[in-house]
Amino acid sequence: MKRLFITGQSGFVGLTFERLREHSVAAHGWQLISAAGSYDLLDPASLDLVLQQARPDAVIHLAGQTFIPEAFRDPAHTLDVNLKGTLNLLQALQGNGFSGTFLYVSSGDVYGKVNPELLPISEQQPARPQNPYAVSKSAAELLCYQWSCNLPWRIMIARPFNHIGAGQREDFVISSVARQLARIRLGLQEPRIQVGDVDVTRDFLDVEDVISAYLSLLEKGQNGEIYNVCSGKEYLIRDMIASMLYLTEIDAAIEQDPSRLRPSDLRRVKGDNRKLTLATGWQPAIPMQQTLLSVLQDWDARAGAERTIQPTL
């Protein structure tokens, strides 16, 4: 089988790749290669050592600083990790004779504010990043495109929109709500859900569908091209929370927490996935209700551990 190396294996998507190692990944003809030791994107020597051992036929570059509030707090570090770290990885691959397929995972956030009349967002929409994280991803995209013009590799860029599923950190809205609902069910907090702005829309996609898209791009994506990875649907966050309340049969008040509001939040987001579908045949396969159930069940299990160390209300 072809050898696939993924950076960021300890992150949300990376851990989902590991969970799907024997199913989706193998079904696409890939053997997932785990790093033999630790490495740091800002330490070229550690990258060189890990790639000597991995000898990949393809790389999906997931690793980076992805939390937007942290990017505002420390934009220099975000740029270092996401831009310079990507350069270090490309140079380490080149130094180890890599000649395969490289998929850079960027973000739909690079589009910035898009007027509602221009929805859904296609790859033809110019990148106008509005936060340091999106700036760093846009810059790394340009770096990858430049390398795609000068090397006999196949280098592609994926722009995933919001993806959700079991295992996601509580920093993200759907995961945060699921954790709070699990805690309410266990008596660890009052029946109140703290949220940010819920009257905005996002294009949500199940993380397993995201992985399927990445694997499809490794097979059929074109060198130098950018592909949106999204559902092509627009979901109001307030409606998503209502669905979660219905699925859990919990009656809880929704309260806005000012600390959860983001100054540059977009009002509406909806992506266009037709370019990806035309190139690879990929389509989303997991219904949203199934995704929400998996998130809720995951947090039921995780919150149970908290019950052993916290008193009930």
N, C-alpha and C positions, 0 to 999 in steps of 0.2 A: 504494500500500500504506500501511497505518497505520504511524505512526512509533513505535518502541519505544525508550525510553531506559533503560539499566540502570546503576545505580551499582555500583561495585565491579567494573568490567570487567577489572581486572588480577588478581582473585582466582580461586580454583579454579572456581567456578560461572560467573563472568563470562567466563573464557577458554574454557570449554566452550560457552557461548552463542556466542562468536565463531567457534569451530570449526564450530558447527552453523548458522551464519548462512544459508548457501545451501540448507540442507536443512530441518530441523525448524522453524526460525524462519520462513523464507519460506513453508513449507507451511501454516503457521497464519495467513498473511496479514499478517505483520509485516516491516517494514524496520528492521533494527537500526541505531540511530543512535549513532555513536561520538562521544565528547566531543571538541570541537575543541581543547581545551586542558586543562591540569590544574585541579583544583578540590579543595577541602578542605571536608568537612562542617562544620567549625568556623569556616569563613570564608564568611559569607553573601554577600559581594560576588562571590566566585568562583563560587558556585552560581548566582547571578543571571545572571552572564555566560554560563555554559555553557548554561543553560536558554533564554536568549534565542536562542541559536544552534540548540539541539536541537529546540525546538518540538514536544515529544512528544505523542502521543495517549494513551500509557500509559507508566507508570514501574514498574519492578521494583526495589525498594530492597534491594540485597544488601550494600552497603558497611557496614563496621563493624569493631569489634575483636572477633574471634571466638575467640581462643585462650584457653581457660580458665585455664591456669597464669599467663598474662600478666594476666588479670583479677584474680587473687588478688594478684599483685605490685603492680598499680596499679589499684585499683577506681575511683578518681576519674576517671582518664582513660577507662576503659571506659564509665562512665556518661556522661561528656561526649560521647564519640563516638556511642554507640548511642542515647542519649535526646535530648540537645540537638542532635546532628547531624541526627536525624530531624526534629525541630521546624524546624530551619533549612531543611531540604529542603522540607518542606510549605509553609513561609512563602514560600520562593523560587518554588515552583510557583504558589501563589496570586497572588503579585505579578506573575507573567508570564501570567496569564489562563488557566491550566490548567483544563480541565473534563472530563478523561478518567478513566482507570482507574489506580488506584494500588494496587500489591501490596506490602505490607510483609512481608519475609521475617524471621520471628522464629526460634524454635527449639523443638523438642520438649523441650529441657532445662528449659523454664519449669515443667514439671510437677513437677520435683523427685523426691523419693522416693515411689514408688507401691507399695503393698503388692501382692504377687504375686496375691492373690485378686481384685484390681481390674484385672488385665491382661485384654485389651489396653486401652491407654490411649485413651479417647475424648476429644473436645473438651469433654465435660461434666465431666471431672475438673478440680478447681480447680488453679490455678497456685500452686505452693509452691516457688519457686526456692531452690536451695541453694548457689549461688555467685554472685559479683558479675556475671558475664556474663549468667546467666539472669535476675537481678534487672533488669539494664539492658534486656533484651529484653522482659520482662514489662511494665516501665514504658512502653516505647515502644509496645507493643500497646495499652495503655490510651489513650495519646495519639492513636493512629490511630483507635481506636474513637470517641473524643470528636469528632475531626474528621469522621468518617463521619456523625455525627448532625447536623452543622451546615453541611455543604457539599453542593452538587449533584454531587459526584464519586461514583464507585464505588470505595470503599476496602475492601480485604480483607486478611486476615492469614493467612499460611501458616506452619505450624509443621513444618518439615522435621525428621526424625529423622536418624540418621547416614547420610550419603551418601558414596559412594566411587567412584573411577574414575581414569582416566588424568589426570595433571597435578596430583594432590593433593600438598600439602606432606608432608614426611616426619614432621611433628609428630603425625600421626594414625596409629593403630595398623596398619591394613592397608597403608598406604603405607610406613610404617617397616619392616615385615617384608619387603615387596617390595624395598625398597632394599637391605636387608641380604642377601637372597637373591641379588640381582644382583651385589653385591660379592663374595659367596662364589664365585659362578660365575666371576667374573673374577680370582679370586685376590687380591682387595684386603682380605679379612679372613678370619679363621679360621671354620670351620663352626659358629658359635655365633650364636644369635639372641637379642638383648636385648629383653625385653618388660616390660610392667607386669603387671597382674592379668589373666590370660587366662581365668580361670574365671568370667567374667561374660558376660551376653548383651546383644546390641544388635540393634536393628532396622535392618539395612543396606539401602540402596537405591542402584541405579546412578545416577550424577549425570545421565545422559541421561534417565532416567525422571523425575528431579526436575524437570528443565527442561520436559519434556512436561507435567508437572502444573501448573507455573507458567503455561505458555501456555494450558492448558485453563481455568485460573481466570480469566485475562484475558478469555476468551470467555464463560464461563458462571457464574462465581462471583457470589455475592450480596453486596450492600453491607453492611458491618458484621460480616460473618461470619468465623469462624476455621476453618481447615481443616488437619487433619493431613496431612502429605506423608510417607508411609512405605510400607514393603512389606507390613506386616501380618504379618511373620514374625519369629521370634526365632532369632538365630544366636549360638551359643557361640563366643567368640573363639578358644578353643583348637581347635575344629573348623575354623574358617576357616584358621588357620595350618597345620593338618594338610593341608587341601586344597591350600594353596599349596606345601607341601613335595612333595605327590604330583604336582602339575602341573609342578614344576620338576625332579623326580627328584633332589632334593638331600637328603642325610642330614645334618641339623644338630641340635645340642643347643639346647634352649630354656632360657634362663636369665633369672630375674627380676631386673630392675634396680630397686632401691628408689627411685631418682630418678624413675622413670616412674609410680610409684603416686600416685593422687590421693586426698586425704583424704575426699572426699565422693562417691566413685564409687558408682554404683548397681549392685546385683547383677543385676537383670533389667530389660530394657526391651523392650516390644513394643507397637507402636502400632496404632490402629484407623483404617483409611483409608476406611471406608464412607461417611462424609459427603461426602468429595471425590468418590468414585465415583458416588454418587447425584446429585450436583449437576452433574457434568461428563461422566460416562461414562469418565473416565480409569481405567486400570489399569496396574500394572507390567508391562513387556513383556520385559525383559532378564534372562535366567537368571543366577544368581549365578556359575556357573562361567565364563560369558562375561565377566562383570565382572572376576573375579579374573585371568583371562588378559590382559585389557587393561591392568590395573594392573601385572602382572608384565612384560609387553612394554614398557610405558612406562618402567619403571625399568631394564630391560636397556639401553635406548637412553640414558637419562640417566647411568647408572653408567659407560657406556663412555667418557664424557667425563672422568670422574675417573681413569680408567686412564692417561690421558696425562700426568697430573701427580703420580701416586702410584706408588711402587715396588710390585711384586708381593711377596707373602709368600714 
